[in-house]
Amino acid sequence: MSDSSYLRPSLSARFGSRGEARGGARSEAADGSRPFRSWIRGPLGRLAPLLATLILPPVGCSQTTAAGGGVARFALTSPTFQDGGTLPVVYTCDGAGHSPPLAWTGAPEGTVQFAVLMTTLANDGLKWNWVLYGIPGSVVSLAETSAGVGVAGLTSDGPALAYSPPCSQGPGAKTYIFTVYTLSAAPVLSVPADSVTGQVLTAAISHLILSTSELSVSYTR
């Protein structure tokens, strides 16, 4: 008898005759219970498509982290580059140094403001190329070289309160991450507006974050 024979009760267990149940009929154990395999082929199998829609995200929809560890439909995109792609030269110091266009959809209920950070991990630690906060909850995009939307903070390359285009001095590709945050309230800052760094802003919004979404790009000089 094979190891799985207990999953296939014989006809004698059902009708008192010899042989095994055949022909695809649903078999039951002597106590009336269905074996595990029957549940896989029967009720559980019919529920599989429904369970998949509840567990798996739609194809092409990125998962983003929401407060509490859930999955949200909040998504960040750009019309000029894709997640995992290359940052166009126009947004670096080798080009015009413009801030890139960004757009987001699916902000959760209760979003009051947005904040945007662009970071990279350098040899001497985390660096900020863009610190932007105070973006009204009604805003759903930033145009290229946007101005007048939100409040710009200090980048790691300061002292200008503006987008600081990547200008890596080291060899090889560097990764840059754009992150947009949905906030439940305006952050209370511990320093004057002209002294808000990426580190200061990150600490100020840490308890206000409803969800986040990211775009990761690389650039090689």
N, C-alpha and C positions, 0 to 999 in steps of 0.2 A: 504493500500500500504506500502511495506517495505521501509526502509531507502535507500536501494540500487536499488529500482525500476527505478530510473532515469537513471541507467546505462543500462537498457534493454528496449529500445524503442519498442512500440507496432507495429504490422503490419499496424494498421491504420495510424501510423505516416509515414509509407513508402508507403502503397498501398491504404489507405482509407478504409480498411475493419477491422472487429473486430478481437480481439485475439492478442496474443503476438507472436513475431518471435521465431520459434523453429527449431530444426533439425541441430543446429550448424552453420547455415549460419552467415556470418559477417553482423551484423546490423549496420545501420547508423542512425544518428539523422535526423530530418527533414531538417536541414540546410546542410546535406551532410557530417558532421563531424563524426568520429568514436568515440564511448564512450571509456573511459579509460580502461575498462576491455578488449575491443577488441584489444587495443594496447599491453596489457600485454600478451594476447594469440597470437597475430599476430606479427607485426614487432619487437616490443621490446622483445618478447619472443624468437624470432629467433636470436636476437643479444646477448642474455644472455650468451651463452658459450664463445663468443668472448670477452665480457666485463669481464668475470671471468678471462680469461688469461691475460688481461691487468692490472687487479687490484690485483689479488691474486698471491703470489709467488709460484713457483713450490713446490710440496710436498717434504720435506726433504732438502730444500734449506733455510738456515738461512738468515734472513734479516739483513743487516748491514747498518750503517748510513754513508751516503756520504755528502760531503759539500753541503749546501743548503737544507738539510733535505730530499733528495731523497733516493730511495732504490737502493742499489748496489748489485752486485753478488760477491763482495770480501768476501772471507771466510777463517777463520782460523781453522785449525784442528791439532790434534796430533795423532800419531799412537798408543799411550799408554794410553790415557784416552779420555773421551768424555765430551762434555759440560753438566754440571749438575751432573757429576760423582764424583768419589773420586780420589784424587791425590795419585798416588802410593808412597809407603813409600821410595823408592829409591831416590825420589826427595826432601826428607825432612831430617832434622838433625837426625832422627831416623834410617835413612838408609845411603846410600853412599853420599847423598847430591849432586847428579848430577843435572845439568840443564836439563830440559826435551826437547825432540825433538818436534819441531813445523813445520808446513807447511802451506802455504797459496796459494790461487789461485784467479784469477780474479782481479788483481790489475788494477785500472783505468789508462787510457791513461794519460801520463804526470807524472807518478810516477818516481821520481829520487832516493829516498831513502826510507828505512823502519826504524821504531823504534819499540822496544818491551819493554813493561813495565809489571811487575807482581806486583800487589798491594793487600793489605788486609786492612780491616777497623778494627783497634785495639781499645782498650778502650781509648787510648790516641791520637787517630786520624788516618789518613791514613798513611800506611807504604808501603815502596817499597822493594820488595825482589829481583827484577831484573830490572836493568836499562841498556838498550842496544840501541845504536843509530849508525848512520853512516853505516847502512847495505845497500850495493849497490842495485840499482833497479833491477838488474839481478838475485838476490838471491831469491829463492822461498821456502827455508826451512832452518832449523837449526837442526843439528844432536844433539844427546844426548851428553852432556859435550862438546858442540861445542866450538872451540877456533879459534881465527884468523879471525872471521867474525864480522865486526862492532867494535864498541868501547864500553867497559863496563864503566858504571858510578858507583857512590857510592850508596849503598843501605842504608836503615835505620839502619841496623845492622853493617855497615862499620867496619873498614876503608878499607877493601879489595875492589878493583875494579873488582868485579866478582858476579856471582849468589850467593845469600844468601838463603840457603834452609830454609823453614819454620821451626820454632822451638818454637811454641807457649807455653807460660808459664801458660796460663789460661785454665780452664776446658772447655769441650764441643767442638763441631765442629767449625772450622773456615773456612771462605770462601776466596778463592784466585782467583783473576781474571787476566788472561793473555790477554793483548791487543796489537794488532799489528796495527801500523799506516802507511798509505801510505802518503808520503810527496812530495810536488812539488819542493822542493829544500832542500839543506843541511841547517840545523839550524845554526844560528849565536849565539854562546854561550857567556854569559857575564862573565864567570869564566874560569880558566884553566881546562884542561881535567881531572885532578885528583881531581877536586872539583865539578864536575857535579853530582848533585843529581837528584832524580826523580822530585822534585819540579822545579828545574832549567830547566830540559829538557822539562817538560810539558809546561812551559811558553814559551820556545824558539820555540816549534813546533806548538803552538796554531793557528797561522795564515797560516800554511803550510799544514795542514791536508786535504787530498783529501777524504779519507774514513778510516773507522776503522772496526775491527772485534774482537770479544771477545770469550774467553772460561772461564767458571766459574766452579771451582771445590772446593771440601771441603776436610778437613783432620781433624781427631780427634786423639789427643794424649792419 
